[in-house]
Amino acid sequence: MLGLEYNSQVGEVAFRGTCVAVQETERTPQVHFGTSSDRIGTPEGYQQYSVTFAKAIPGAPISPYVSVTYSEFDEQLVFPFGLNYQLDENWSLLGMHDGRKSHVMLNYGAEEYYVQLGWIWFERASVTVGFGF
């Protein structure tokens, strides 16, 4: 999936891309590569590049994930992790640590777009809207 994201706080439009390298199976996790703006707590102009491993727990609405991410801002690897709770087909709640600090995101996802409401670092609210093609 290729897309754009807009960060109104710094007036930035950034490239976003995700490629699923391995589909999740009953026994193996999903593996995907991605890039997006390094947007939370960083100034304009930085990207992050990641490989993420995620696995749904059979019979449960939860999916933990871990990631290895290169942050252009930090100029180093960071190690995000979290737990996604699927509320229904389109809505999910994500508790995460982004490699710096923790936050919670309420997500609505459709095939071509997503909306994300966040409580960033448990200090401030955020809204993210993304679309792809």
C-alpha positions in Angstrom: 0.0 0.0 0.0 1.3 3.4 -0.9 -0.1 6.6 0.5 0.4 10.1 1.9 0.0 11.4 5.4 -0.4 15.0 6.5 0.9 16.4 9.8 -0.9 19.7 10.5 1.3 20.5 13.5 4.3 21.0 11.3 2.5 21.4 8.0 4.1 18.4 6.4 2.9 15.9 3.8 4.9 12.7 3.9 5.1 9.4 1.9 3.8 6.3 3.6 4.3 2.8 2.4 3.7 -0.7 3.6 4.6 -4.0 2.0 3.5 -7.3 3.5 6.4 -9.7 3.0 4.9 -12.7 4.8 1.2 -13.2 5.3 0.2 -14.4 8.8 -0.7 -18.1 9.1 -1.9 -20.2 12.0 1.7 -20.9 12.9 3.7 -17.9 11.6 3.4 -14.1 12.2 2.8 -11.5 9.5 6.0 -9.7 8.5 5.8 -6.3 6.8 8.1 -3.5 5.9 7.1 0.1 6.1 8.0 3.7 6.0 6.2 6.8 7.3 7.0 10.2 8.7 8.8 10.0 12.0 6.0 12.2 13.2 5.4 11.8 16.9 7.6 14.2 18.9 10.0 15.0 16.0 10.4 18.0 13.8 9.4 18.1 10.1 11.3 16.2 7.5 12.2 12.9 9.1 11.2 9.4 8.0 11.2 6.1 9.8 11.8 2.7 8.2 10.6 -0.5 9.9 10.1 -4.2 9.8 7.2 -5.4 12.0 6.2 -8.8 13.2 2.5 -9.3 14.3 0.5 -12.3 15.2 -3.1 -12.6 16.2 -3.8 -14.8 19.2 -6.1 -17.6 17.9 -9.6 -17.3 19.3 -8.9 -13.8 20.8 -9.4 -10.3 19.5 -5.8 -9.3 20.3 -2.6 -9.2 18.2 0.7 -8.3 19.8 3.5 -6.8 17.6 7.2 -6.0 17.8 9.1 -3.8 15.4 12.7 -2.9 14.6 12.6 0.7 13.3 15.3 3.0 12.0 14.5 6.6 13.0 16.1 9.3 10.9 15.5 11.8 13.7 17.2 9.6 16.3 19.7 8.3 13.8 19.4 4.9 15.5 17.3 1.8 15.8 14.3 2.0 18.1 12.1 -1.0 19.2 8.4 -0.3 19.1 6.0 -2.8 20.5 2.3 -3.0 21.3 -1.0 -4.8 21.5 -3.9 -4.3 19.1 -7.4 -5.1 20.3 -9.9 -5.6 17.4 -13.2 -4.1 18.4 -15.0 -5.0 15.2 -14.2 -5.3 11.5 -13.1 -1.6 11.1 -12.4 -0.4 14.7 -9.4 -1.3 16.8 -7.6 0.0 19.9 -3.8 0.0 20.0 -1.7 0.4 23.1 1.9 1.0 22.1 5.4 2.1 23.0 6.9 3.7 20.0 10.5 3.2 21.0 10.5 6.5 22.9 7.3 6.8 25.0 3.8 5.1 25.2 0.4 6.1 23.9 -3.0 4.8 22.9 -4.7 5.0 19.5 -8.3 4.4 18.5 -8.3 3.4 14.8 -10.9 3.2 12.1 -9.6 1.5 9.0 -11.1 1.0 5.6 -9.5 -0.3 2.4 -8.4 3.1 1.0 -8.1 5.2 4.2 -7.8 5.3 8.0 -8.5 7.7 10.8 -6.6 7.5 14.1 -7.4 9.3 17.3 -4.5 9.2 19.7 -3.6 10.1 23.3 0.0 10.7 22.7 2.4 10.0 25.5 -0.7 10.2 27.7 -0.3 14.0 27.5 -2.1 15.3 24.3 -4.7 14.3 21.8 -4.0 13.8 18.1 -5.9 13.0 14.9 -4.3 11.3 12.0 -6.0 10.7 8.6 -4.4 8.7 5.9 -5.3 7.4 2.5 -3.7 5.1 0.0 -4.0 4.0 -3.6 
